[in-house]
Amino acid sequence: MGGSIRALRIITACALLFACGKKEGRFSSSESMEEFTARRTRRGKLLWEISGSKMIREDQISVTGASGFFYGEDGKMFLKADRASFSEDGAGLELEGNVYFRDSAAKSELYMDNLKWDERQQLYVTDNRVRQVSEEAVILGTGLRADKELNRVEILNPEVVSSASSK
């Protein structure tokens, strides 16, 4: 009997040590939520805000029916996309599917299939098709680099340019 109790204690101790030694992943299972809003701040300042019809949290957070705002020195810029994804800390924001972006003064609109915010370089980036519509012109092309405020938007390979006078 004493040997059985000792063996049981050893097995229990081993099981506890084994369980304590396991590292748990960031998310143990996926979570979802209907109708929500996510915000990213830095030093108390709002950087962006995205609402969606559905949010799924797995390795990263994915949003369907995304719309919201980027906040900058010039005001807030409206965005809309079929999907948005970002890490739990809000970094690495990517927009996909029917991406629409309007600057704070509503003078320039961008349409594309995807857009990524590169936090390190402080740039919006895509290597895919882009259409920029402004009071001055409509520009179609491939690839885009734009600063945070959309004051400097560069379409890397412009294909068609029509001026406001030719509309």
C-alpha positions as CSV (number, residue, x, y, z in Angstrom):
1,M,0.0,0.0,0.0
2,G,2.8,2.4,0.9
3,G,4.5,1.7,-2.4
4,S,1.2,2.5,-4.3
5,I,0.8,5.8,-2.5
6,R,4.4,6.7,-3.2
7,A,4.0,5.8,-6.9
8,L,0.8,7.9,-7.1
9,R,2.6,10.9,-5.5
10,I,5.4,10.6,-8.1
11,I,3.0,10.3,-11.0
12,T,1.0,13.4,-9.7
13,A,4.3,15.4,-9.2
14,C,5.4,14.5,-12.7
15,A,2.1,15.4,-14.2
16,L,2.1,18.8,-12.4
17,L,5.7,19.6,-13.5
18,F,4.8,18.6,-17.1
19,A,1.7,20.8,-17.1
20,C,3.5,23.8,-15.6
21,G,6.3,23.4,-18.2
22,K,3.9,23.7,-21.2
23,K,4.0,27.1,-22.9
24,E,0.6,28.1,-24.0
25,G,0.1,29.8,-27.4
26,R,-1.1,33.3,-27.8
27,F,-4.7,32.2,-28.6
28,S,-5.9,28.8,-27.6
29,S,-8.8,28.9,-29.9
30,S,-10.5,31.3,-32.2
31,E,-12.9,33.9,-30.9
32,S,-15.5,35.9,-32.9
33,M,-17.6,38.9,-32.2
34,E,-20.4,40.7,-34.2
35,E,-20.6,44.5,-34.6
36,F,-17.5,45.9,-32.9
37,T,-14.9,48.7,-33.0
38,A,-11.2,48.4,-32.6
39,R,-8.8,51.3,-31.9
40,R,-5.0,51.8,-32.0
41,T,-3.4,54.5,-29.9
42,R,0.1,55.6,-29.3
43,R,0.9,57.6,-26.2
44,G,-2.8,58.3,-25.7
45,K,-3.2,59.6,-29.2
46,L,-5.8,57.8,-31.5
47,L,-4.1,56.5,-34.6
48,W,-6.9,54.5,-36.3
49,E,-10.3,53.2,-35.6
50,I,-12.0,50.3,-37.5
51,S,-15.6,49.0,-37.1
52,G,-16.8,45.8,-38.6
53,S,-19.7,43.5,-39.0
54,K,-17.7,40.5,-37.7
55,M,-14.3,40.1,-36.0
56,I,-12.4,36.8,-35.7
57,R,-9.4,36.5,-33.5
58,E,-7.0,33.7,-34.2
59,D,-3.2,34.2,-35.0
60,Q,-4.2,37.8,-35.7
61,I,-7.5,39.8,-35.7
62,S,-9.5,39.7,-38.9
63,V,-12.4,42.0,-39.6
64,T,-15.1,41.7,-42.3
65,G,-17.1,44.6,-43.5
66,A,-14.4,47.0,-42.3
67,S,-14.8,50.8,-42.2
68,G,-13.3,53.5,-40.1
69,F,-10.7,56.3,-39.9
70,F,-7.0,57.0,-39.8
71,Y,-6.2,60.0,-37.6
72,G,-3.4,62.4,-38.5
73,E,-2.3,66.0,-38.2
74,D,-4.7,67.1,-41.0
75,G,-7.7,65.4,-39.6
76,K,-9.3,62.0,-40.1
77,M,-9.3,60.0,-43.3
78,F,-12.1,57.6,-44.1
79,L,-11.4,54.0,-45.1
80,K,-13.6,51.1,-46.2
81,A,-12.7,47.5,-47.2
82,D,-14.1,44.0,-47.4
83,R,-11.6,42.8,-44.8
84,A,-9.0,44.2,-42.5
85,S,-6.4,42.3,-40.4
86,F,-3.9,43.3,-37.7
87,S,-2.0,41.9,-34.8
88,E,-3.4,42.0,-31.3
89,D,-1.4,45.2,-30.5
90,G,-2.9,46.9,-33.6
91,A,0.3,46.9,-35.6
92,G,0.6,45.6,-39.1
93,L,-2.8,46.8,-40.4
94,E,-3.7,45.4,-43.9
95,L,-6.9,46.1,-45.8
96,E,-8.1,43.8,-48.6
97,G,-10.9,43.7,-51.1
98,N,-12.6,46.8,-52.5
99,V,-10.4,49.2,-50.5
100,Y,-11.6,52.8,-50.5
101,F,-9.7,55.6,-48.9
102,R,-10.6,59.3,-48.8
103,D,-8.3,62.1,-47.4
104,S,-9.5,64.4,-44.6
105,A,-10.4,67.2,-47.0
106,A,-12.3,64.9,-49.3
107,K,-10.2,66.1,-52.2
108,S,-8.6,62.8,-53.1
109,E,-10.0,59.3,-53.2
110,L,-8.1,56.0,-53.7
111,Y,-9.5,52.7,-54.9
112,M,-7.5,49.5,-54.8
113,D,-7.6,45.8,-54.0
114,N,-5.3,45.9,-51.0
115,L,-3.4,48.4,-48.8
116,K,-0.9,47.9,-46.1
117,W,0.2,50.4,-43.4
118,D,4.0,50.1,-43.0
119,E,4.5,51.4,-39.5
120,R,8.3,51.4,-39.6
121,Q,8.4,53.6,-42.8
122,Q,5.2,55.5,-41.9
123,L,3.8,54.7,-45.4
124,Y,0.7,53.2,-47.0
125,V,1.8,50.6,-49.5
126,T,0.4,48.4,-52.3
127,D,2.0,46.8,-55.3
128,N,-1.3,46.1,-57.0
129,R,-3.7,48.2,-59.2
130,V,-4.7,51.7,-58.0
131,R,-7.1,54.4,-59.1
132,Q,-6.7,57.9,-57.7
133,V,-9.5,60.4,-58.2
134,S,-9.1,64.0,-57.4
135,E,-10.4,67.4,-58.7
136,E,-7.3,67.7,-60.9
137,A,-7.1,64.2,-62.5
138,V,-7.9,60.5,-62.5
139,I,-4.8,58.4,-62.4
140,L,-4.7,54.6,-62.9
141,G,-1.6,52.5,-62.3
142,T,0.1,49.8,-60.4
143,G,1.8,50.3,-57.0
144,L,1.4,53.0,-54.5
145,R,3.4,54.7,-51.7
146,A,1.7,57.4,-49.7
147,D,2.6,59.3,-46.6
148,K,0.4,59.2,-43.4
149,E,-1.6,62.3,-44.3
150,L,-1.9,61.4,-48.0
151,N,-0.2,64.7,-48.8
152,R,2.3,62.8,-51.0
153,V,0.7,60.0,-53.0
154,E,3.0,58.3,-55.5
155,I,1.6,55.8,-58.0
156,L,4.6,53.9,-59.1
157,N,3.6,52.8,-62.6
158,P,0.9,55.2,-63.9
159,E,-0.9,53.9,-66.9
160,V,-3.7,56.3,-67.7
161,V,-3.9,59.9,-66.7
162,S,-6.9,62.1,-67.5
163,S,-7.1,65.7,-66.4
164,A,-10.1,67.4,-65.0
165,S,-10.6,69.3,-68.3
166,S,-10.9,66.0,-70.3
167,K,-13.6,64.5,-68.0
